[in-house]
Amino acid sequence: MASIHKRKNKTSKLPFFVSFKDPLTKKWDKAYFETEDKAAVFLQKHKTIEMCVKNNDPSWKLLYFKTEKAATVGDVFTAFSENELPNKASELTITKYEQVMQSVTGKIDPVTGQLEDVIFAVDTPLDTLRGLTREMGVGRKMGWEIYKTQRSMQNCTRRGINSYLRDLRTIFMWAKSNGGAHGRGLIDFEVITTNDSYNDSQLPEHKCKEWTNAEINNLLTNPQLPEYLQEIILVYVYTGARATELLRYNYLNRKKELHWHHVDFTENRITTLTKGKKSVKSERQHPRVMSILAKWKAQGFEAPLPFGYKKLRQYVATMNEILNMEFTAHDLRRLKSQMSEAELNHIAYAAAAIGDTSTGMVSKHYAPQSDATMDKINNAVSDRLNRIAEMN
């Protein structure tokens, strides 16, 4: 049976070789390669040929004489970068996909000029990737387990790895319907499946910040907090907006910057560009928010919040230091959702409070079921049982 080996000569330019039996000559032969991955691709091919020959399957000849070049990792990434990425409106989205692709093929170190952190080389044929094996120091891994293990060694979290795998799947699924010799796609199979990601049982428990009454009281009434920082907190809590949605400067997506013409003081509305979409949303705001915005405008602010995300993070860090707390700007968004769920006892209101339609996501990441809601449910069940019992 075909097998892979490493040459004893450590200075050889072709350190790996595959020993295999040629089905035509019936003689043993060797093929030499620069990398273990390339050797593994050749090995996989000849193992399949051996199996076909053993089973008297004549299709081995198709594989043996196959000359059509299979699409490589680099082929897909290059095609996606040149054809699909330019269509993205957000610079942030473009950067994200570039980083996702670099997580596979590596990136150039700006100091040394050397290619670093390569997991799969650009010339890796995609039809062999899932069968590649590699010793990782924690056992021999195969296919996308190689990627997941290497990323873990680079201190990436499992949720972060799942996010990258999801974006990589998007790229490869794009390649299924674009390009290729006949325009039917560069590939005709799924390079990454949903089963390649970590499932829920393999992920650490997700915990979002749940605000306590004591924390909320401290947040809203602490006399040590400067008035301007207090107002920023109130604006974010009352609007439930994402951190960047209210900022004057968004260098990665200038279309999402908030200016005074986005604020309607007559109708008490703020208009923003929705996340991941090109449509705008105009939402009614509480009078307290509008009074703060009116005050800022009267003071001559160039925009409601005339700074970018870096400055916002500095402000939040100052808030935490003064209040002796730990929260982010996103946690202020969570606060509105949690207050809505606790007061109105329905997850749909919690989702609507922050402009999200996915109640499942809101329940998991923003507003877990409150004690107030559970008390209302328990009391309703008790009342129903008592009424039925009294009927007898």
BELLIN-V452874 format. One record per pair of residues at least 12 apart in sequence whose C-alpha atoms are under 6 Angstrom apart, sorted by the first residue. I is the first residue (numbers start at 1). GAP is how many residues later the second one is. Records with the same first field share a line. If there is no record, write none. Layout:
I->GAP ; GAP
//
This chain:
2->17 ; 18
3->15 ; 16
4->13 ; 14
5->12
14->18 ; 19 ; 20
16->16 ; 17
17->14 ; 15 ; 16
18->12 ; 13
41->87
70->55
71->54
72->51 ; 52 ; 53 ; 54
73->49 ; 51
74->48
90->163
91->161 ; 162
92->160
100->64
104->15 ; 16
105->13 ; 14 ; 15 ; 16 ; 17
106->12
129->14
130->13
131->12
162->35
169->23
176->12
208->157
235->54
237->95 ; 96 ; 99
240->93 ; 96 ; 114
243->86
246->12
247->58 ; 61
248->57 ; 58 ; 59
249->58 ; 59
256->17
259->44
260->43
268->16 ; 17
269->14 ; 15 ; 16
270->12 ; 13
334->32
337->13 ; 16 ; 30
338->29
342->28 ; 30
345->28
//
